[in-house]
């Protein structure tokens, strides 16, 4: 067995894309060690990442792992979701959850999302005018998806503050004890929320899932709570980080920003390029081969942990001409930021809608928007899993 090498050290935290470029030049598949010491296979070439994500032999079900996976373990009641079950259960759960995430449903939410964006923008503009600068991450990017997901799950507004605190603890780097405590708190809260929605159902996604279960579907109580947890986490993290990282990208590419201001109709194209260029998720969720699989000329044994690098795939010159250049008019709009194959993100329309409305509104309301500090003074949280700005102070 090839010895696992350490690649997620200081140089990676400073510039992960340089590390990916070096790895791609050496080959597509690498035996590397995660920060906790766990050995994994990291796949870096776009063609192999795309093929692997669609290959049914790479399972997300941890029961196919043969001891190499040391990731943080959720309580069993939160683990029975789309990202941790086998094909049959995955298809059954996906059909149920999909009812709340159709493009038509999301389009119906567009007015409510725009109202949330406008309210946050009003407060943010007032803060910039009062203080001369404000942090986009804390004042806008973080609360927006929590508000939207809170509405999906019918979380009462007077409970948003403590709810948001738990989520922030889970999204930001912290101790194992803090993470475990936040997970326990959210689990307890979701159990209570399910009970409340069961007693007084509404038009929200959670009520719909409860109705499906109570009508005779085989959705268990643990599956119900875990699906609510997945909707919460998947719906919060990517959108928050993409709004912050996306706005930073626009503000540090003056020509592209000027073109977008001159032609606002290019915003949907710009958002797709941001999903490629500034994807916060560095890797897709880990997979476990159900049988020995050859990928990129490397034979991976059954049960080993495999990580498909989205960030590396998006900077692969074999797929994207000048991949390190941000280009809102790029011809190839295909990306893997929202998954590929059976695990393509059910919330993709919702994520696109939030990012598009958020960036479009900020740029329209603040025509003089710019960084309040030099770009090299900004601090990033960079791990093998995601890369995100800790704060983005801007002025107008």
N, C-alpha and C positions, 0 to 999 in steps of 0.2 A: 504494500500500500504506500502510495506517495506521501511523504511527510507534509503536514499542513504548515504553511508559512504564514507569518503575521503580515497583514497588509493594511489593517485598519488603525494604524498608529498615528503619530503626530503629523506626518506628511499627508496622510489621507484627510485628517481633519482640516488641514490648511488648504488643500486643493484636491478633492477627490477625483476630479476629472483628469488630472495629470496621472494619477495612479491607474485609473481605468485605461488611459491611452497606453501606458506601459504594459499593462496586462494584455490588452487586445493585441499589441504588437508581438507578444510572446506566444499567443494562442488564445483559443476561445474559452477553454475550461481549465480552472485552477483549483488545486487543493489548498484551502486557506483556513486559518483559525479565526473564529469570532473572538471578540474581546473576553468572553468567559472561558476561552480555551477550546470550545467545541469545534471539531473539524467539519467543514462543509465544502461542497463543490460550488464554486462561483462561476457562472456562465456569463460571458461578457460580449460576445459578438451578436449583433442584432438578429441575424438570420437564425442563430441557434436559440436565442431567447424567445423569439416569436414562435419557432417550431416547438420548443419545449413547453411553453405555456398552453399550447393546444394539444399536447400529447397526453392521452388518457393514462399512459403508464406512469406519469408523474402525479402521484396522489397527494392531496393535502391532509389526508386522514393520518393522524399521528400513530395509529395502530400499525402502520406500515413501517414505522421507524424501528431501526434495530439498535437503539441505544445511543446513537450519536447526537441526538437532539437534546439540548439543555435549556431551551427557551423558557421564559417565565410561564408558569402553568396557571391558567385560570381555574377557578372552582368549576367542578363538573357542571353545575347549573348554568354556567356562562359559556361553556365550551361546545355546546351542541348547536353550533351555527354553521352557516354556509362555508366558512373557511376551515372547517375541521371535520367534515363528514364525508363518507364515501359517495359514489356516484348516484345510487338509488335515492338515498336520503337527500342528497344535494338537489336533485331534480324536483323532488316533492316539495322541499322547503322553498326552492326558488320560485316555483309556480305560485305559491302562496304570497310571498313577499312581493313578487313582480306586480301584483294587482295595485300596489300603492306607488309604484315607480314607473308607470308607463309615461311616454312623452306627453300624452294627452293630459294625464293627471298633473304632471309637472307644469305644463303650460297653464293649467287651471290655477296653479299656485303662484303664477308669475306676478299677479297683482299684489298678493300678500308679501312675496319676497321683495318686490320693489318698494313696498311700504316700509318694510324692515330696513332696507338699504337707505331709504330717504331719512328715516328717523335717526339712524346711526350717523349718517352724513351731516345732518343738522347739528348734532351734538359735537361731531368731530370738527366741523368748520368753526363752530363757536369756540372750541378749545384752541384751535390754531389762531384765531383772531385775538383771543384773550391772552394767550401765553406766547405767541409768536411761533410756536412749534408744537407738535403732538405726535404720539407714537401710533402708527397705523395698526400695528399688531394688537396692542392692548385695547385701543379705542375703537377698532373697526373690524379687523380680520378675525379676531377670536370670538367676539360676541355674535357676529352675523350667523355663522352656521349653527351655533347653539340655539339661537332664536328659531331658525328654520326647522331644525330637528326637534326642538322642543314643541313646536306647533304640530309636527308630524305625530309625535307621541302624546300630544295633549298634556304637556307638563304645565301646571299652573304658573303664571308669570311671577307670582310672589315667591316661588321656590327656585327661580332661575339662579339666584346668587350662590346658594350653597351647591346646587347642581353644577354650576360652572366651576366652582372651586375644586370639586372632585375630578372633573374632566381635565382641568388644567394640571392637576397633580399627575394624572395618568399620561398626559401628552408631553410633559417636560421631564428632562432627566432628573432623577432623584434617587433616594435610597429604596432598597427592596421593601423595607417596612412601610414607607410612605405609599409606595405603589400598591402594596397588598391592602393597606388600610383604605385607600380610595376605591379599590375594586370591591372590597366588602361593602363599603357604604353605598356604592352605585347598585350593587346587586340587591341589597336590602330595599333600596328606594324603588327599583324596578319591580320587585315582588309586590310592594305596596301599590305601585301605580297600576299593575295588572289587576289587582283586586278592585281598585277604584274604578277602572274602566269597565270591568266585568259588571260591577253594580250599576254603573251609569254610563253605558256605551255612547260614543259620539260618532263623528265622521272621520276620525283620525285612523292612521295605519294600524296602530295597536288594537283599536276596537275591531277593525276588520280582521286581524289575525285571531283575536279571541273568538269572534263569531265563527270563523272557519273551523276552529278547534271544537267549539261547542256544538257545531252542526254535524259533527261526526268525523271530521278529519283526524288523522293520526298524529297531529301536532301535540307533543307532550308539553307539560308545564315548563320543564327545563328548556325545551326548544323555543318556547314562546318568550321566555325571559332572555335567553341567549340571542335571539333574533333582535329583540329590542336593544340589547347591548351592542350588537354589531352595527345596527342602524345608527346608533349614537356615535360610536367611535369612528366608523368609516366615514360617516357624514360630517364629522367635525374636523378631523385631523387634516385630510388632504385639502379641503377647501380653505381652511385657515392659512395653511402654509403656502398654498398657491396664490392667494390674494396678496400676502406679504411679499413672497418671492417674485410674483408676477409684477407687482408695482415697482419693486426695486429694479427688476430687469428693464422695464420701460423707462424709468427715470435715469438709468445709466446707459441708455442707447438713444441719444438725442435725435438722430436722424429718423429712427423708427417711430419714436414718440411724436415727432413733428408730422410725419406722414399720417399717423393715426389721428392726430388732432385735426389735420386738414381733411381727412377722409374717414369720418367716424364709422362709415359702413364697413370698414375693414376690421372692426373690432372682433367679430366672430373668427376671422382668420388669425388675428393676433392671439386670441385665446388658445386656439389649437396649437400655435407655435409655442406658446408659453407652456402648454402641457408637455411638449417635447423638450424644450430648452430648460425649463425651470422646474421640472417634476420634483416634488419634495420626497416622494418615496424612492429611495435608492434601489430597493429590491422588491420583487413580488414576494408574497408569503411563501415560506419554505415548502418544498415538495419532497416526497419520498418515492423513489422508483419501486414499483411493485414487482419488477423483474430487472435483471441487468440490462442497462440501456447504454448504447453508444451515442454520444453527442459531441460534435466538434472533434471527432477522431479519438475521443477518450471514452473508455469503458467505465461506467459508473455502476458499482454493485447495488443490488436491491437493498433497500432500507437505509441507504446513506442519505444525508441531508443535502439538498440541492437548493441553491439560491440563484434565481435569475435576475441579473442586474438590469433594471430598467434604465437607470441613469447612464450606464455604459452603452447600452444598446442605442440610446438616443443621441449619442455622440460618435457613433460608428461611421467613419467615412465610406465604408463599403455600402452603406444604405443612403446616407444623407450627404450631399455635396457640401463642403465647408461646414461640418456639423457644429463647430464651435461659434458659428456666426448666428446671431439672432436675426431672423428675417421674416417679417410678418407676411411677406408675399411669397414665401417658400412654396414651391409647386407640390411637394410631397407632404401632405397634411397627416399622413398615417402615423400614429404613435401608439405606445403601449402603456401610457400613464394610467389608463382606466381598465387595464387588463386585456386579456385576449382569450378566445376559446370559451369553454363553459363557465369560466370564472370572470367573464367580463362584468364590470361593475354595474349592478342594477340601478345604482344611483347616479349613473353618468349624466342623464339629462338634468338632474337636479344640480349636480356639481357645475356643469357648464352654465346653467342659468344663473346660479349665484355669482360665479366668477365674472361672467359677462356683465351682469347688472352692477356688480360692485365696482369693477374697474371703470366701466363707462360712466357711472354716476360721479365717482371721485374726480375723474379727469374733466368732466363737464362742469362740476361745481367749483373746482379749484384749478382754473386755467394756468395759474402760475406755480403749480405744485412742483416741488423739488426737494432733494435731500437736505436735511438740516445740518448734517455732519458729513465729512468726507467718507466716501464709500468704504475705504480701507479701515475705518474705525468701527464699522458695524461688526457685531458679534453674531456668529452662527453656531447653532447646535448641529453637529455633524456626526452621525453614527452610520454603521453599515445599513441601517434601516431607513433613516430619513435625514434630510438636510433642511434646516429652517432658520430663518432670522429670529433672534430673541427679541429684537426691537427694531423698528424702522421709523426713526424720528424724521418728520418732514415739515416743511414750511411752505408758505405761499406768498 
